[in-house]
Amino acid sequence: MALTRTERRQRIRYRIRKSITGTASTPRLSVFRSNKEIYAQLIDDVTGLTLAAASSREKEIAGVTATKIERAALVGKALAAKATDKGIEKCAFDRGGYLYHGRVKSLAEGAREGGLKF
Protein backbone atom coordinates (compact mmCIF):
# COMPACT_ATOMS: atom_id res chain seq x y z
CA MET A 1 0.00 0.00 0.00
CA ALA A 2 1.42 3.36 -1.02
CA LEU A 3 1.53 6.11 1.57
CA THR A 4 0.44 9.63 0.81
CA ARG A 5 2.99 12.41 1.19
CA THR A 6 1.48 13.58 4.50
CA GLU A 7 1.33 10.04 5.93
CA ARG A 8 4.99 9.49 5.02
CA ARG A 9 5.98 12.79 6.64
CA GLN A 10 3.97 11.92 9.75
CA ARG A 11 5.82 8.60 10.13
CA ILE A 12 9.17 10.38 9.77
CA ARG A 13 8.05 13.00 12.36
CA TYR A 14 7.21 10.28 14.89
CA ARG A 15 10.56 8.58 14.28
CA ILE A 16 12.42 11.88 14.83
CA ARG A 17 10.41 12.75 17.95
CA LYS A 18 11.33 9.41 19.58
CA SER A 19 14.90 10.65 19.93
CA ILE A 20 14.52 14.45 20.14
CA THR A 21 12.92 16.15 23.14
CA GLY A 22 13.25 19.71 24.33
CA THR A 23 13.96 20.94 27.84
CA ALA A 24 14.09 24.43 29.30
CA SER A 25 17.89 24.57 28.89
CA THR A 26 17.97 22.99 25.39
CA PRO A 27 14.55 23.43 23.74
CA ARG A 28 13.49 21.71 20.53
CA LEU A 29 13.58 23.92 17.43
CA SER A 30 10.51 22.75 15.54
CA VAL A 31 10.01 23.71 11.87
CA PHE A 32 6.74 23.80 9.93
CA ARG A 33 6.79 24.56 6.23
CA SER A 34 3.69 25.38 4.22
CA ASN A 35 3.68 26.12 0.50
CA LYS A 36 4.04 29.88 1.04
CA GLU A 37 5.26 30.41 4.60
CA ILE A 38 7.68 28.87 7.11
CA TYR A 39 7.31 28.79 10.89
CA ALA A 40 9.77 27.90 13.65
CA GLN A 41 9.43 27.67 17.40
CA LEU A 42 11.52 26.70 20.40
CA ILE A 43 9.56 24.25 22.53
CA ASP A 44 10.12 22.99 26.08
CA ASP A 45 8.53 19.51 25.89
CA VAL A 46 8.76 18.95 29.64
CA THR A 47 6.28 21.74 30.43
CA GLY A 48 4.69 21.90 26.98
CA LEU A 49 5.49 25.59 26.47
CA THR A 50 6.66 27.49 23.42
CA LEU A 51 9.59 29.63 24.57
CA ALA A 52 10.10 31.63 21.35
CA ALA A 53 8.59 31.63 17.87
CA ALA A 54 9.18 33.28 14.51
CA SER A 55 7.56 33.03 11.12
CA SER A 56 7.71 34.50 7.65
CA ARG A 57 4.36 36.21 8.34
CA GLU A 58 5.89 38.68 10.84
CA LYS A 59 5.84 42.29 9.62
CA GLU A 60 9.61 42.72 9.41
CA ILE A 61 10.05 39.56 7.32
CA ALA A 62 6.84 39.68 5.25
CA GLY A 63 7.69 43.21 4.07
CA VAL A 64 11.00 42.10 2.56
CA THR A 65 11.03 41.26 -1.14
CA ALA A 66 13.00 38.01 -1.25
CA THR A 67 12.77 34.38 -2.28
CA LYS A 68 11.28 31.81 0.07
CA ILE A 69 14.76 30.44 0.85
CA GLU A 70 16.05 33.92 1.77
CA ARG A 71 12.96 34.51 3.93
CA ALA A 72 13.58 31.23 5.75
CA ALA A 73 17.08 32.43 6.66
CA LEU A 74 15.57 35.66 8.02
CA VAL A 75 13.13 33.59 10.13
CA GLY A 76 16.07 31.61 11.54
CA LYS A 77 17.94 34.79 12.45
CA ALA A 78 14.80 36.31 14.03
CA LEU A 79 14.24 33.18 16.12
CA ALA A 80 17.88 33.15 17.23
CA ALA A 81 17.60 36.82 18.28
CA LYS A 82 14.48 36.08 20.35
CA ALA A 83 16.17 33.06 21.90
CA THR A 84 19.32 34.94 22.92
CA ASP A 85 17.12 37.64 24.50
CA LYS A 86 15.65 34.89 26.69
CA GLY A 87 19.07 33.40 27.47
CA ILE A 88 18.77 30.34 25.22
CA GLU A 89 21.89 29.46 23.26
CA LYS A 90 21.55 25.69 22.63
CA CYS A 91 18.70 23.75 21.05
CA ALA A 92 17.86 20.43 19.37
CA PHE A 93 16.84 20.75 15.72
CA ASP A 94 13.57 19.04 14.72
CA ARG A 95 13.14 19.19 10.96
CA GLY A 96 9.53 18.04 11.28
CA GLY A 97 9.73 15.24 8.73
CA TYR A 98 11.01 17.52 5.98
CA LEU A 99 14.28 16.86 4.19
CA TYR A 100 17.22 18.94 5.44
CA HIS A 101 17.31 20.84 2.16
CA GLY A 102 16.14 24.14 0.74
CA ARG A 103 14.07 26.26 3.11
CA VAL A 104 14.59 23.99 6.14
CA LYS A 105 18.36 24.07 5.65
CA SER A 106 18.27 27.84 5.11
CA LEU A 107 16.32 28.36 8.36
CA ALA A 108 18.81 26.21 10.27
CA GLU A 109 21.79 28.09 8.86
CA GLY A 110 20.13 31.43 9.65
CA ALA A 111 19.57 30.30 13.25
CA ARG A 112 23.23 29.26 13.50
CA GLU A 113 24.34 32.65 12.14
CA GLY A 114 22.12 34.28 14.75
CA GLY A 115 23.97 32.48 17.53
CA LEU A 116 22.02 29.27 18.25
CA LYS A 117 24.03 26.10 18.64
CA PHE A 118 22.68 22.68 17.61
Sequence and secondary structure as in RCSB ss.txt:
>XXXX:A:sequence
MALTRTERRQRIRYRIRKSITGTASTPRLSVFRSNKEIYAQLIDDVTGLTLAAASSREKEIAGVTATKIERAALV
GKALAAKATDKGIEKCAFDRGGYLYHGRVKSLAEGAREGGLKF
>XXXX:A:secstr
    HHHHHHHHHHHHHHH    SSS EEEEEE SS EEEEEEETTTTEEEEEEETTSHHHHTS   HHHHHHHH
HHHHHHHHHHTT  B EEE TTS SSTHHHHHHHHHHHTT B 
